[in-house]
Amino acid sequence: MKIRTTSMAAVATLACAFVPGTTMARAGDLLDDVKASHEIVVGTANEAPLSFIDPKTHEGAGALIDILKEALKREGIDAKATMVGMPFSSLIPAVQSGRIQLMGDAMYVRPQRREQMDFTNGIFFNPESLDVQAGNPKNLHKISDLCGHPAGTYQGTSYLETLKKASAACPADKPIDVHTYPTIQHVLADLAAGRIDAAVVDSSLSAYALKQTPSLGFELVADFVPEDKADTMCAFGAAKGQSDKFLDAFNKQYATMLADGTAAKIFANYGLSPTDFFLKP
Protein backbone atom coordinates (compact mmCIF):
# COMPACT_ATOMS: atom_id res chain seq x y z
CA MET A 1 0.00 0.00 0.00
CA LYS A 2 1.27 3.46 -0.87
CA ILE A 3 0.35 6.76 0.68
CA ARG A 4 -1.07 9.39 -1.63
CA THR A 5 1.74 11.90 -1.78
CA THR A 6 0.05 14.94 -3.30
CA SER A 7 -0.46 16.46 0.14
CA MET A 8 2.94 15.37 1.42
CA ALA A 9 4.97 16.79 -1.52
CA ALA A 10 6.43 13.51 -2.72
CA VAL A 11 10.17 13.17 -2.43
CA ALA A 12 10.35 12.14 -6.05
CA THR A 13 9.11 15.56 -7.15
CA LEU A 14 12.12 17.83 -6.82
CA ALA A 15 12.76 21.31 -8.07
CA CYS A 16 16.47 20.68 -8.35
CA ALA A 17 18.40 17.48 -8.74
CA PHE A 18 20.77 16.66 -5.93
CA VAL A 19 24.01 16.04 -7.79
CA PRO A 20 26.51 14.04 -5.71
CA GLY A 21 29.98 15.51 -5.62
CA THR A 22 29.01 19.10 -6.40
CA THR A 23 29.88 21.85 -3.94
CA MET A 24 29.41 25.60 -3.94
CA ALA A 25 32.23 28.09 -3.89
CA ARG A 26 32.21 30.31 -0.81
CA ALA A 27 33.15 33.98 -0.86
CA GLY A 28 33.02 34.38 2.91
CA ASP A 29 30.24 34.35 5.44
CA LEU A 30 26.98 32.83 4.23
CA LEU A 31 25.33 36.25 4.46
CA ASP A 32 27.91 37.69 2.01
CA ASP A 33 27.45 34.73 -0.34
CA VAL A 34 23.69 35.13 -0.42
CA LYS A 35 23.94 38.86 -1.04
CA ALA A 36 26.40 38.30 -3.89
CA SER A 37 24.60 35.43 -5.61
CA HIS A 38 21.00 36.46 -4.85
CA GLU A 39 20.36 32.81 -4.01
CA ILE A 40 20.39 30.53 -1.00
CA VAL A 41 20.44 26.76 -1.48
CA VAL A 42 18.28 25.05 1.12
CA GLY A 43 18.10 21.35 1.90
CA THR A 44 14.75 19.77 2.74
CA ALA A 45 13.42 16.30 3.45
CA ASN A 46 10.40 17.49 1.45
CA GLU A 47 7.76 17.15 4.15
CA ALA A 48 4.74 19.44 4.19
CA PRO A 49 3.74 21.67 5.88
CA LEU A 50 7.10 22.86 7.25
CA SER A 51 9.51 22.60 4.32
CA PHE A 52 8.79 21.09 0.92
CA ILE A 53 8.92 21.51 -2.83
CA ASP A 54 5.54 22.36 -4.31
CA PRO A 55 4.82 19.68 -6.96
CA LYS A 56 2.91 22.19 -9.08
CA THR A 57 5.21 25.20 -9.04
CA HIS A 58 8.47 23.35 -8.25
CA GLU A 59 9.22 26.17 -5.80
CA GLY A 60 10.04 25.96 -2.13
CA ALA A 61 7.04 26.11 0.19
CA GLY A 62 6.13 25.61 3.82
CA ALA A 63 6.15 27.58 7.05
CA LEU A 64 9.93 27.48 7.44
CA ILE A 65 10.57 28.59 3.88
CA ASP A 66 8.11 31.48 4.18
CA ILE A 67 9.85 32.53 7.39
CA LEU A 68 13.26 32.41 5.68
CA LYS A 69 12.01 34.47 2.72
CA GLU A 70 10.45 37.07 5.01
CA ALA A 71 13.61 37.33 7.12
CA LEU A 72 15.76 37.85 4.01
CA LYS A 73 13.31 40.47 2.74
CA ARG A 74 13.44 42.35 6.04
CA GLU A 75 17.22 42.22 5.90
CA GLY A 76 17.04 43.93 2.50
CA ILE A 77 18.31 40.88 0.59
CA ASP A 78 16.77 39.95 -2.74
CA ALA A 79 17.50 36.23 -2.96
CA LYS A 80 15.81 33.13 -4.32
CA ALA A 81 15.52 30.06 -2.09
CA THR A 82 16.57 27.13 -4.27
CA MET A 83 15.37 23.88 -2.73
CA VAL A 84 17.19 20.54 -2.83
CA GLY A 85 15.30 17.46 -1.69
CA MET A 86 16.98 14.56 0.11
CA PRO A 87 16.40 12.06 2.92
CA PHE A 88 16.36 13.63 6.38
CA SER A 89 19.50 11.71 7.34
CA SER A 90 21.42 13.37 4.48
CA LEU A 91 20.79 16.96 5.57
CA ILE A 92 23.73 17.39 7.97
CA PRO A 93 26.27 15.73 5.64
CA ALA A 94 25.01 17.95 2.81
CA VAL A 95 25.66 21.09 4.88
CA GLN A 96 29.07 19.83 5.94
CA SER A 97 30.11 19.01 2.36
CA GLY A 98 28.89 22.33 0.97
CA ARG A 99 26.23 20.78 -1.25
CA ILE A 100 23.61 22.96 0.44
CA GLN A 101 24.03 26.25 2.30
CA LEU A 102 21.22 25.88 4.81
CA MET A 103 19.48 22.97 6.49
CA GLY A 104 15.87 24.05 6.23
CA ASP A 105 13.82 21.33 7.87
CA ALA A 106 12.24 20.34 11.18
CA MET A 107 15.43 19.28 12.95
CA TYR A 108 15.81 19.29 16.72
CA VAL A 109 18.78 21.26 18.04
CA ARG A 110 20.79 18.74 20.07
CA PRO A 111 24.36 18.90 21.47
CA GLN A 112 25.69 16.33 18.99
CA ARG A 113 24.20 18.27 16.10
CA ARG A 114 25.70 21.53 17.41
CA GLU A 115 29.07 19.87 16.97
CA GLN A 116 28.25 19.33 13.30
CA MET A 117 26.47 22.57 12.35
CA ASP A 118 25.83 26.08 13.64
CA PHE A 119 22.15 26.82 14.31
CA THR A 120 19.96 29.88 14.36
CA ASN A 121 17.98 30.64 17.48
CA GLY A 122 15.01 28.36 17.94
CA ILE A 123 12.23 28.86 15.40
CA PHE A 124 9.50 26.56 16.72
CA PHE A 125 8.79 23.50 18.83
CA ASN A 126 7.79 20.24 17.19
CA PRO A 127 7.01 17.59 19.80
CA GLU A 128 6.48 14.03 18.74
CA SER A 129 3.10 12.43 18.24
CA LEU A 130 2.03 8.85 18.82
CA ASP A 131 0.10 7.73 15.75
CA VAL A 132 -2.01 4.59 15.71
CA GLN A 133 -4.52 2.90 13.43
CA ALA A 134 -7.93 4.58 13.34
CA GLY A 135 -9.92 3.76 16.45
CA ASN A 136 -6.75 2.84 18.38
CA PRO A 137 -7.59 -0.90 18.37
CA LYS A 138 -4.50 -1.80 20.43
CA ASN A 139 -5.31 0.80 23.12
CA LEU A 140 -1.93 2.55 22.94
CA HIS A 141 -1.60 5.85 24.80
CA LYS A 142 2.05 6.24 25.82
CA ILE A 143 5.45 5.05 24.65
CA SER A 144 5.63 2.36 27.34
CA ASP A 145 2.42 0.86 25.93
CA LEU A 146 4.39 -0.13 22.84
CA CYS A 147 6.17 -3.00 24.61
CA GLY A 148 5.47 -6.15 22.62
CA HIS A 149 4.23 -4.18 19.60
CA PRO A 150 5.81 -3.28 16.25
CA ALA A 151 6.35 0.47 16.06
CA GLY A 152 8.13 2.66 13.54
CA THR A 153 9.87 5.93 12.88
CA TYR A 154 12.19 7.25 10.19
CA GLN A 155 15.94 7.46 9.79
CA GLY A 156 17.94 10.40 11.08
CA THR A 157 15.42 11.42 13.75
CA SER A 158 15.80 11.38 17.52
CA TYR A 159 12.61 9.30 17.72
CA LEU A 160 14.63 6.20 16.91
CA GLU A 161 16.58 6.63 20.15
CA THR A 162 13.32 7.28 21.99
CA LEU A 163 11.94 3.95 20.82
CA LYS A 164 15.17 2.07 21.55
CA LYS A 165 15.35 3.54 25.06
CA ALA A 166 11.72 2.62 25.72
CA SER A 167 12.28 -0.88 24.37
CA ALA A 168 15.22 -1.41 26.72
CA ALA A 169 12.88 -0.69 29.64
CA CYS A 170 10.29 -3.23 28.48
CA PRO A 171 10.03 -6.75 29.96
CA ALA A 172 12.71 -8.97 28.45
CA ASP A 173 10.14 -11.03 26.56
CA LYS A 174 8.24 -8.02 25.23
CA PRO A 175 10.61 -5.52 23.59
CA ILE A 176 9.33 -3.00 21.09
CA ASP A 177 9.77 -4.33 17.57
CA VAL A 178 11.36 -1.16 16.19
CA HIS A 179 11.04 -0.54 12.44
CA THR A 180 12.97 2.24 10.70
CA TYR A 181 12.09 3.78 7.34
CA PRO A 182 13.73 6.26 4.94
CA THR A 183 10.85 8.78 5.14
CA ILE A 184 7.77 9.58 7.21
CA GLN A 185 5.64 8.63 4.21
CA HIS A 186 6.92 5.07 4.43
CA VAL A 187 6.18 4.96 8.17
CA LEU A 188 2.60 6.13 7.74
CA ALA A 189 2.05 3.76 4.82
CA ASP A 190 2.98 0.74 6.95
CA LEU A 191 0.90 2.07 9.85
CA ALA A 192 -2.15 2.47 7.62
CA ALA A 193 -1.57 -1.02 6.18
CA GLY A 194 -1.37 -2.57 9.65
CA ARG A 195 2.24 -3.70 9.35
CA ILE A 196 3.09 -1.72 12.47
CA ASP A 197 0.82 -0.84 15.39
CA ALA A 198 2.15 2.65 16.09
CA ALA A 199 4.42 5.38 14.81
CA VAL A 200 6.42 8.00 16.70
CA VAL A 201 6.86 10.92 14.31
CA ASP A 202 6.70 14.71 13.98
CA SER A 203 3.31 15.90 15.22
CA SER A 204 3.07 18.66 12.61
CA LEU A 205 3.84 16.35 9.68
CA SER A 206 1.47 13.57 10.64
CA ALA A 207 -1.35 15.98 11.53
CA TYR A 208 -0.97 17.76 8.20
CA ALA A 209 -0.90 14.49 6.26
CA LEU A 210 -4.08 13.29 7.97
CA LYS A 211 -5.82 16.62 7.45
CA GLN A 212 -5.04 16.56 3.74
CA THR A 213 -5.87 12.86 3.27
CA PRO A 214 -8.27 11.54 5.96
CA SER A 215 -8.51 8.20 4.14
CA LEU A 216 -5.00 7.31 5.33
CA GLY A 217 -6.69 5.48 8.18
CA PHE A 218 -4.64 6.48 11.21
CA GLU A 219 -5.08 8.93 14.07
CA LEU A 220 -2.98 10.87 16.55
CA VAL A 221 -3.46 9.69 20.13
CA ALA A 222 -5.25 12.62 21.74
CA ASP A 223 -4.03 12.05 25.30
CA PHE A 224 -0.41 11.33 24.42
CA VAL A 225 2.04 13.49 26.42
CA PRO A 226 5.30 14.34 24.60
CA GLU A 227 8.46 13.34 26.39
CA ASP A 228 9.92 16.85 26.64
CA LYS A 229 8.49 19.69 24.56
CA ALA A 230 11.33 22.06 25.48
CA ASP A 231 13.75 19.60 23.93
CA THR A 232 11.92 19.68 20.57
CA MET A 233 13.11 23.14 19.52
CA CYS A 234 13.92 23.31 15.80
CA ALA A 235 16.11 25.76 13.90
CA PHE A 236 17.92 26.34 10.62
CA GLY A 237 21.43 24.88 10.41
CA ALA A 238 24.47 26.14 8.49
CA ALA A 239 28.16 25.31 8.11
CA LYS A 240 30.18 25.70 11.29
CA GLY A 241 32.28 28.83 11.55
CA GLN A 242 31.16 30.16 8.17
CA SER A 243 27.75 31.63 8.93
CA ASP A 244 28.00 33.92 11.97
CA LYS A 245 26.81 37.07 10.17
CA PHE A 246 23.95 35.19 8.53
CA LEU A 247 22.83 33.68 11.83
CA ASP A 248 22.93 37.04 13.61
CA ALA A 249 20.93 38.71 10.84
CA PHE A 250 18.31 35.97 10.77
CA ASN A 251 17.96 35.90 14.56
CA LYS A 252 17.39 39.66 14.66
CA GLN A 253 14.72 39.56 11.97
CA TYR A 254 12.96 36.50 13.34
CA ALA A 255 12.69 38.13 16.77
CA THR A 256 10.74 40.96 15.17
CA MET A 257 8.55 38.45 13.31
CA LEU A 258 7.65 36.76 16.58
CA ALA A 259 6.94 40.10 18.25
CA ASP A 260 4.71 41.53 15.51
CA GLY A 261 2.72 38.35 14.88
CA THR A 262 4.14 37.57 11.44
CA ALA A 263 5.51 34.19 12.51
CA ALA A 264 2.16 33.18 14.00
CA LYS A 265 0.37 34.22 10.82
CA ILE A 266 2.70 32.11 8.69
CA PHE A 267 2.19 29.04 10.88
CA ALA A 268 -1.58 29.53 10.85
CA ASN A 269 -1.52 29.69 7.04
CA TYR A 270 -0.29 26.09 7.03
CA GLY A 271 -2.81 24.83 9.55
CA LEU A 272 -0.31 24.76 12.43
CA SER A 273 -2.73 25.97 15.07
CA PRO A 274 -2.99 26.89 17.85
CA THR A 275 0.22 28.68 16.95
CA ASP A 276 1.33 29.02 20.58
CA PHE A 277 1.69 25.22 20.71
CA PHE A 278 4.45 25.47 18.10
CA LEU A 279 5.95 28.88 18.86
CA LYS A 280 6.07 28.89 22.67
CA PRO A 281 7.73 26.43 25.11
C-alpha positions as CSV (number, residue, x, y, z in Angstrom):
1,M,0.0,0.0,0.0
2,K,1.3,3.5,-0.9
3,I,0.4,6.8,0.7
4,R,-1.1,9.4,-1.6
5,T,1.7,11.9,-1.8
6,T,0.1,14.9,-3.3
7,S,-0.5,16.5,0.1
8,M,2.9,15.4,1.4
9,A,5.0,16.8,-1.5
10,A,6.4,13.5,-2.7
11,V,10.2,13.2,-2.4
12,A,10.3,12.1,-6.1
13,T,9.1,15.6,-7.1
14,L,12.1,17.8,-6.8
15,A,12.8,21.3,-8.1
16,C,16.5,20.7,-8.3
17,A,18.4,17.5,-8.7
18,F,20.8,16.7,-5.9
19,V,24.0,16.0,-7.8
20,P,26.5,14.0,-5.7
21,G,30.0,15.5,-5.6
22,T,29.0,19.1,-6.4
23,T,29.9,21.9,-3.9
24,M,29.4,25.6,-3.9
25,A,32.2,28.1,-3.9
26,R,32.2,30.3,-0.8
27,A,33.1,34.0,-0.9
28,G,33.0,34.4,2.9
29,D,30.2,34.3,5.4
30,L,27.0,32.8,4.2
31,L,25.3,36.3,4.5
32,D,27.9,37.7,2.0
33,D,27.4,34.7,-0.3
34,V,23.7,35.1,-0.4
35,K,23.9,38.9,-1.0
36,A,26.4,38.3,-3.9
37,S,24.6,35.4,-5.6
38,H,21.0,36.5,-4.8
39,E,20.4,32.8,-4.0
40,I,20.4,30.5,-1.0
41,V,20.4,26.8,-1.5
42,V,18.3,25.1,1.1
43,G,18.1,21.4,1.9
44,T,14.8,19.8,2.7
45,A,13.4,16.3,3.4
46,N,10.4,17.5,1.5
47,E,7.8,17.2,4.1
48,A,4.7,19.4,4.2
49,P,3.7,21.7,5.9
50,L,7.1,22.9,7.2
51,S,9.5,22.6,4.3
52,F,8.8,21.1,0.9
53,I,8.9,21.5,-2.8
54,D,5.5,22.4,-4.3
55,P,4.8,19.7,-7.0
56,K,2.9,22.2,-9.1
57,T,5.2,25.2,-9.0
58,H,8.5,23.4,-8.3
59,E,9.2,26.2,-5.8
60,G,10.0,26.0,-2.1
61,A,7.0,26.1,0.2
62,G,6.1,25.6,3.8
63,A,6.1,27.6,7.1
64,L,9.9,27.5,7.4
65,I,10.6,28.6,3.9
66,D,8.1,31.5,4.2
67,I,9.8,32.5,7.4
68,L,13.3,32.4,5.7
69,K,12.0,34.5,2.7
70,E,10.5,37.1,5.0
71,A,13.6,37.3,7.1
72,L,15.8,37.9,4.0
73,K,13.3,40.5,2.7
74,R,13.4,42.4,6.0
75,E,17.2,42.2,5.9
76,G,17.0,43.9,2.5
77,I,18.3,40.9,0.6
78,D,16.8,40.0,-2.7
79,A,17.5,36.2,-3.0
80,K,15.8,33.1,-4.3
81,A,15.5,30.1,-2.1
82,T,16.6,27.1,-4.3
83,M,15.4,23.9,-2.7
84,V,17.2,20.5,-2.8
85,G,15.3,17.5,-1.7
86,M,17.0,14.6,0.1
87,P,16.4,12.1,2.9
88,F,16.4,13.6,6.4
89,S,19.5,11.7,7.3
90,S,21.4,13.4,4.5
91,L,20.8,17.0,5.6
92,I,23.7,17.4,8.0
93,P,26.3,15.7,5.6
94,A,25.0,17.9,2.8
95,V,25.7,21.1,4.9
96,Q,29.1,19.8,5.9
97,S,30.1,19.0,2.4
98,G,28.9,22.3,1.0
99,R,26.2,20.8,-1.2
100,I,23.6,23.0,0.4
101,Q,24.0,26.2,2.3
102,L,21.2,25.9,4.8
103,M,19.5,23.0,6.5
104,G,15.9,24.1,6.2
105,D,13.8,21.3,7.9
106,A,12.2,20.3,11.2
107,M,15.4,19.3,12.9
108,Y,15.8,19.3,16.7
109,V,18.8,21.3,18.0
110,R,20.8,18.7,20.1
111,P,24.4,18.9,21.5
112,Q,25.7,16.3,19.0
113,R,24.2,18.3,16.1
114,R,25.7,21.5,17.4
115,E,29.1,19.9,17.0
116,Q,28.3,19.3,13.3
117,M,26.5,22.6,12.4
118,D,25.8,26.1,13.6
119,F,22.2,26.8,14.3
120,T,20.0,29.9,14.4
121,N,18.0,30.6,17.5
122,G,15.0,28.4,17.9
123,I,12.2,28.9,15.4
124,F,9.5,26.6,16.7
125,F,8.8,23.5,18.8
126,N,7.8,20.2,17.2
127,P,7.0,17.6,19.8
128,E,6.5,14.0,18.7
129,S,3.1,12.4,18.2
130,L,2.0,8.8,18.8
131,D,0.1,7.7,15.7
132,V,-2.0,4.6,15.7
133,Q,-4.5,2.9,13.4
134,A,-7.9,4.6,13.3
135,G,-9.9,3.8,16.5
136,N,-6.8,2.8,18.4
137,P,-7.6,-0.9,18.4
138,K,-4.5,-1.8,20.4
139,N,-5.3,0.8,23.1
140,L,-1.9,2.5,22.9
141,H,-1.6,5.8,24.8
142,K,2.0,6.2,25.8
143,I,5.4,5.0,24.6
144,S,5.6,2.4,27.3
145,D,2.4,0.9,25.9
146,L,4.4,-0.1,22.8
147,C,6.2,-3.0,24.6
148,G,5.5,-6.1,22.6
149,H,4.2,-4.2,19.6
150,P,5.8,-3.3,16.3
151,A,6.4,0.5,16.1
152,G,8.1,2.7,13.5
153,T,9.9,5.9,12.9
154,Y,12.2,7.2,10.2
155,Q,15.9,7.5,9.8
156,G,17.9,10.4,11.1
157,T,15.4,11.4,13.8
158,S,15.8,11.4,17.5
159,Y,12.6,9.3,17.7
160,L,14.6,6.2,16.9
161,E,16.6,6.6,20.1
162,T,13.3,7.3,22.0
163,L,11.9,3.9,20.8
164,K,15.2,2.1,21.5
165,K,15.3,3.5,25.1
166,A,11.7,2.6,25.7
167,S,12.3,-0.9,24.4
168,A,15.2,-1.4,26.7
169,A,12.9,-0.7,29.6
170,C,10.3,-3.2,28.5
171,P,10.0,-6.7,30.0
172,A,12.7,-9.0,28.4
173,D,10.1,-11.0,26.6
174,K,8.2,-8.0,25.2
175,P,10.6,-5.5,23.6
176,I,9.3,-3.0,21.1
177,D,9.8,-4.3,17.6
178,V,11.4,-1.2,16.2
179,H,11.0,-0.5,12.4
180,T,13.0,2.2,10.7
181,Y,12.1,3.8,7.3
182,P,13.7,6.3,4.9
183,T,10.8,8.8,5.1
184,I,7.8,9.6,7.2
185,Q,5.6,8.6,4.2
186,H,6.9,5.1,4.4
187,V,6.2,5.0,8.2
188,L,2.6,6.1,7.7
189,A,2.1,3.8,4.8
190,D,3.0,0.7,7.0
191,L,0.9,2.1,9.9
192,A,-2.1,2.5,7.6
193,A,-1.6,-1.0,6.2
194,G,-1.4,-2.6,9.7
195,R,2.2,-3.7,9.3
196,I,3.1,-1.7,12.5
197,D,0.8,-0.8,15.4
198,A,2.2,2.6,16.1
199,A,4.4,5.4,14.8
200,V,6.4,8.0,16.7
201,V,6.9,10.9,14.3
202,D,6.7,14.7,14.0
203,S,3.3,15.9,15.2
204,S,3.1,18.7,12.6
205,L,3.8,16.4,9.7
206,S,1.5,13.6,10.6
207,A,-1.3,16.0,11.5
208,Y,-1.0,17.8,8.2
209,A,-0.9,14.5,6.3
210,L,-4.1,13.3,8.0
211,K,-5.8,16.6,7.5
212,Q,-5.0,16.6,3.7
213,T,-5.9,12.9,3.3
214,P,-8.3,11.5,6.0
215,S,-8.5,8.2,4.1
216,L,-5.0,7.3,5.3
217,G,-6.7,5.5,8.2
218,F,-4.6,6.5,11.2
219,E,-5.1,8.9,14.1
220,L,-3.0,10.9,16.5
221,V,-3.5,9.7,20.1
222,A,-5.2,12.6,21.7
223,D,-4.0,12.1,25.3
224,F,-0.4,11.3,24.4
225,V,2.0,13.5,26.4
226,P,5.3,14.3,24.6
227,E,8.5,13.3,26.4
228,D,9.9,16.8,26.6
229,K,8.5,19.7,24.6
230,A,11.3,22.1,25.5
231,D,13.7,19.6,23.9
232,T,11.9,19.7,20.6
233,M,13.1,23.1,19.5
234,C,13.9,23.3,15.8
235,A,16.1,25.8,13.9
236,F,17.9,26.3,10.6
237,G,21.4,24.9,10.4
238,A,24.5,26.1,8.5
239,A,28.2,25.3,8.1
240,K,30.2,25.7,11.3
241,G,32.3,28.8,11.6
242,Q,31.2,30.2,8.2
243,S,27.8,31.6,8.9
244,D,28.0,33.9,12.0
245,K,26.8,37.1,10.2
246,F,24.0,35.2,8.5
247,L,22.8,33.7,11.8
248,D,22.9,37.0,13.6
249,A,20.9,38.7,10.8
250,F,18.3,36.0,10.8
251,N,18.0,35.9,14.6
252,K,17.4,39.7,14.7
253,Q,14.7,39.6,12.0
254,Y,13.0,36.5,13.3
255,A,12.7,38.1,16.8
256,T,10.7,41.0,15.2
257,M,8.5,38.5,13.3
258,L,7.6,36.8,16.6
259,A,6.9,40.1,18.3
260,D,4.7,41.5,15.5
261,G,2.7,38.3,14.9
262,T,4.1,37.6,11.4
263,A,5.5,34.2,12.5
264,A,2.2,33.2,14.0
265,K,0.4,34.2,10.8
266,I,2.7,32.1,8.7
267,F,2.2,29.0,10.9
268,A,-1.6,29.5,10.8
269,N,-1.5,29.7,7.0
270,Y,-0.3,26.1,7.0
271,G,-2.8,24.8,9.6
272,L,-0.3,24.8,12.4
273,S,-2.7,26.0,15.1
274,P,-3.0,26.9,17.8
275,T,0.2,28.7,16.9
276,D,1.3,29.0,20.6
277,F,1.7,25.2,20.7
278,F,4.4,25.5,18.1
279,L,6.0,28.9,18.9
280,K,6.1,28.9,22.7
281,P,7.7,26.4,25.1
